[in-house]
C-alpha cells in the first residue's frame, strides 16, 4: 500500500490523542508540532521508534555542540536539542493514531528520555565551565540533577505509600488538596496544567531559550531556582491525586 492510499489524518486527530493537559512550552510549540505531526503521519512511513531514535540522535549531536564551550556551539546545540524534543513530543501520538506502538518502543522512549537529560546536562555543564571558567556551575548542575531525579523518587515514594497504606482513613482530603484538585480541573478545560513550570519548561529554558540568547550559565541558575518551588507544588498535587484515587476506590 502506498502512502497516498492511506487514511489522511487531520489536526483534530492529533488533538484527540494529544496530551490531556500541557504546559506553556508545548502550547507555544503546538502549531509547529501539528504541522510536523501531519507531515509525518500523512506523507511518510516514519514509525514511533524512528522518532525516538531521532530524539536520541539529536541529544547526542546537541551534547557534542555543548561540549565545545562556545556561544556558537550553545546556539546550534539549543536548536538541535529542540528538534529532538519535537520528535519526542510526537512519538506517542503517532503510535496511537497509526497503531504502530510496541512495548519495545515504549521502553526505548522511557530510556531515551532519561539518557537525554543526563547527556545534555553533563555536556552543558562541561561547556559552561569551559566558556566561563566557573567551576561553581557544577554545583548548580548537581542541584538540578537532584531535582530531576527527585521528581521520580517522590513519585515512587507516593506510589509505595498508597500501596502499603491503602486505607483512605490515613489519607483524608484536606483544604489544600481540594484547592489543588479544583485548580487542576479548571485548567484542564483549557488543556493547561497547574504545574506551569515542569519538565518541558525547565528543559526549554535551560537548553534552548537562554543558550539562544547567549546566556547559558544564567539559564542554568534561573532554571534551577524556578524548578525548586514547582517541585514542591508537583509533590503536593500528586499527593492530592493519590488521596482522591483512594477515596474513589472506597466509594466505588
C-alpha positions in Angstrom: 0.0 0.0 0.0 1.4 3.4 -0.9 1.5 6.4 1.3 -1.0 8.2 -0.9 -3.7 5.5 -0.4 -3.6 5.6 3.3 -6.0 7.5 5.5 -5.4 11.2 5.8 -5.1 12.4 9.4 -6.2 15.9 10.5 -5.2 18.4 13.2 -8.3 17.3 15.1 -6.9 13.7 15.1 -3.7 15.0 16.7 -5.8 16.9 19.3 -7.8 13.8 20.1 -4.8 11.7 21.0 -2.8 14.6 22.4 -1.8 15.3 26.0 -4.7 15.7 28.4 -3.0 18.9 29.5 0.1 20.7 28.5 2.4 23.4 29.8 3.2 26.7 28.3 6.1 25.4 26.2 4.1 22.7 24.4 1.3 25.2 24.0 3.6 27.6 22.2 5.0 24.8 20.1 1.6 23.4 19.2 1.3 25.0 15.7 4.7 23.7 14.7 4.1 20.3 16.4 0.8 19.9 14.5 2.4 20.8 11.2 5.3 18.4 11.6 3.0 15.7 13.0 0.6 15.9 10.0 3.6 15.8 7.7 4.9 12.6 9.4 1.5 11.0 9.6 0.3 11.6 6.1 3.4 11.7 3.9 6.0 9.4 5.5 6.3 5.8 6.8 8.0 7.1 9.9 7.3 5.0 13.0 7.3 6.0 16.7 10.7 4.2 17.1 12.1 6.3 14.3 11.0 9.4 16.2 12.5 8.1 19.4 15.8 7.4 17.6 15.7 10.9 16.1 15.4 12.3 19.6 18.4 10.2 20.8 20.4 11.3 17.8 19.6 15.0 18.4 20.5 14.6 22.1 24.0 13.2 21.1 24.5 15.9 18.5 23.4 18.7 20.8 25.7 17.4 23.5 28.7 17.4 21.2 27.9 21.0 20.3 27.5 22.0 24.0 30.9 20.3 24.7 32.6 22.9 22.5 32.1 25.6 25.2 31.4 28.4 22.7 28.4 30.6 22.3 28.0 29.3 18.7 28.1 25.8 20.0 25.4 26.6 22.5 23.3 28.3 19.9 23.5 25.4 17.5 23.1 22.8 20.2 20.0 24.5 21.5 18.3 24.3 18.1 19.3 20.6 17.6 18.1 19.8 21.2 14.7 21.3 20.4 14.4 19.3 17.2 14.9 16.2 19.4 12.3 17.5 21.8 9.8 18.0 19.0 10.4 14.4 17.8 9.9 13.1 21.4 6.6 15.0 21.7 5.2 13.3 18.6 6.1 9.6 19.0 3.2 8.8 21.4 0.6 10.5 19.1 1.9 8.7 16.0 1.8 5.4 17.9 -1.8 5.8 18.9 -3.0 7.1 15.5 -1.2 4.7 13.3 -1.5 1.8 15.8 2.2 1.1 15.4 3.2 1.3 19.1 5.1 -1.6 20.7 6.2 -2.4 24.2 9.8 -2.2 23.0 9.1 1.3 21.6 7.6 2.4 24.9 10.6 1.1 26.8 13.0 2.7 24.4 11.2 6.0 24.7 11.5 6.0 28.5 15.2 5.1 28.5 15.9 7.7 25.9 14.2 10.4 27.9 16.4 9.7 31.0 19.5 9.3 28.8 18.8 12.6 27.0 18.6 14.5 30.3 21.8 13.1 31.7 23.7 13.6 28.4 22.5 17.2 27.9 23.1 18.2 31.5 26.6 16.8 31.6 27.7 18.3 28.3 26.0 21.6 29.1 27.8 21.8 32.4 31.2 21.0 30.9 30.6 23.6 28.1 29.7 26.3 30.6 32.7 25.6 32.7 34.9 25.8 29.5 33.2 29.0 28.4 33.3 30.9 31.7 35.9 29.2 33.7 33.5 29.0 36.6 33.7 25.6 38.2 30.9 26.6 40.6 28.5 25.9 37.8 28.9 22.2 38.7 27.1 22.9 41.9 24.1 24.3 40.1 24.1 21.3 37.8 24.2 18.9 40.7 21.3 20.7 42.3 19.4 20.5 39.0 20.2 16.8 38.7 18.8 16.3 42.2 15.6 18.0 41.1 15.2 15.8 38.0 15.7 12.6 39.9 13.9 13.9 43.0 10.7 14.1 40.9 11.0 10.4 40.1 11.9 9.5 43.7 8.9 11.4 45.2 6.6 9.7 42.7 7.9 6.3 43.7 7.5 7.1 47.4 3.9 8.1 46.9 3.1 5.0 45.0 4.7 2.8 47.6 2.9 4.6 50.4 -0.5 4.2 48.7 0.1 0.5 48.2 1.1 -0.2 51.8 -1.3 2.2 53.4 -4.3 1.9 51.1 -7.0 2.7 53.7 -8.3 6.2 52.9 -8.6 6.9 56.6 -4.9 7.5 56.5 -5.2 9.9 53.6 -8.1 12.4 54.2 -8.6 15.1 51.6 -7.7 18.5 53.2 -8.4 22.0 52.2 -5.1 22.3 50.3 -5.8 19.0 48.4 -9.3 20.2 47.4 -8.0 23.6 46.2 -5.2 22.0 44.1 -7.6 19.5 42.5 -10.1 22.2 41.7 -7.5 24.4 40.2 -6.1 21.5 38.2 -9.6 20.6 36.8 -10.3 24.2 35.9 -7.1 24.5 33.9 -7.5 21.1 32.2 -10.6 22.6 30.5 -8.2 24.7 28.5 -5.7 21.8 28.2 -3.3 23.5 30.6 -1.7 22.2 33.7 -1.3 23.5 37.2 2.5 23.0 37.4 3.2 25.5 34.7 7.0 25.2 35.1 7.5 21.5 34.7 10.0 19.2 32.9 9.4 20.6 29.4 9.6 24.3 30.5 12.7 23.6 32.5 14.4 22.0 29.5 13.3 24.7 27.2 14.6 27.5 29.5 17.9 25.9 30.2 18.8 24.1 27.0 17.1 26.4 24.4 16.0 29.9 25.4 19.0 31.1 27.4 21.6 29.5 25.1 19.9 31.1 22.1 20.3 34.5 23.9 24.0 33.7 24.6 23.4 33.3 28.4 23.8 29.5 29.1 25.2 30.0 32.7 22.4 32.4 33.7 19.8 30.0 32.2 21.2 27.1 34.4 20.8 29.3 37.5 17.4 30.7 36.7 16.0 27.3 35.6 17.2 25.6 38.8 15.8 28.3 41.1 12.4 28.2 39.3 12.3 24.4 39.5 12.6 24.2 43.3 9.1 25.7 44.2 7.4 23.9 41.4 8.9 20.6 42.6 7.1 21.2 45.9 3.9 22.0 44.0 4.2 18.9 42.0 4.6 16.8 45.1 1.5 18.2 46.8 -0.5 17.8 43.7 0.5 14.2 43.2 -0.3 13.6 46.9 -3.8 15.1 46.4 -4.4 13.0 43.3 -3.4 9.9 45.3 -5.8 10.7 48.1 -8.6 11.3 45.6 -7.9 8.0 43.9 -8.0 6.1 47.2 -11.3 7.8 48.1 -12.9 6.9 44.8 -11.8 3.2 45.2 -13.5 3.1 48.6 -16.8 4.6 47.4 -17.0 2.5 44.1 
